[in-house]
Amino acid sequence: MIRTLLFTTALAVAAPAMAQQTMTPDTATQQAAPAAPVQPDAATPQAGTPDATTPQAATPANPGNAVATIVDTEFPAYDADSDGELSQAEFSRWMVALKAQETKATGQTLPEAEVTAWANGAFVTADTDKNATISKPELVTYLSGGAA
């Protein structure tokens, strides 16, 4: 659930950048001139009719990049000793803050012991090299669900 929340947040942050278009002088001229109506023919797919050249759903280019950007921005705030890695206490503080945001957004409440147990399990899962610290790459991989 926290991965979903973080992924959704990352997409919300990245969406405006992905939606921007650069406008060249040629496209500005084309958009200013009224277009003549075009008559559809048999070779042109009709609206709502999928073909091999149109994607069925828009997908972000790389959601891992959005997660990495968020991690780069927020990591120093939770890396209290500034060693470039998160101890279990530092990681847990971050995960508890994320879980608090999630529960506030969903209106759910969880007992503190359950949140602590969840954060401890998240630490074990995220610490892929088992060195008792979480690096930025490990955190990005964990938060993006292994898609980084």
Residue pairs with C-beta under 8 A, 6 or more apart in sequence:
1 102
2 95
2 98
2 99
2 102
2 122
2 143
3 142
3 143
3 144
3 145
5 98
5 101
5 102
5 105
6 67
6 70
6 98
6 143
7 63
7 67
7 143
7 144
7 145
9 70
10 63
10 66
10 67
10 69
10 70
11 60
11 63
11 66
13 66
13 69
13 70
14 60
14 63
14 65
14 66
14 69
18 60
18 61
23 31
40 46
45 51
45 54
50 56
60 66
63 144
63 147
64 140
64 144
64 147
64 148
67 140
67 143
67 144
67 148
68 136
68 140
68 148
70 143
71 136
71 139
71 140
71 143
72 136
74 94
75 86
75 136
75 139
76 82
78 86
78 90
78 91
78 93
78 94
79 85
79 86
79 90
80 90
81 87
81 90
84 135
84 136
85 133
85 134
85 135
86 94
86 133
86 134
86 139
87 132
87 133
88 120
88 123
88 132
91 119
91 122
91 123
91 126
91 134
91 139
92 116
92 119
92 120
92 123
95 118
95 119
95 122
95 123
96 115
96 116
96 119
99 110
99 115
99 118
99 119
102 108
103 109
103 110
110 118
122 142
123 134
125 142
126 134
126 138
126 139
126 141
126 142
127 133
127 134
127 138
128 138
128 141
129 135
129 138
134 142
137 148
140 148
141 148
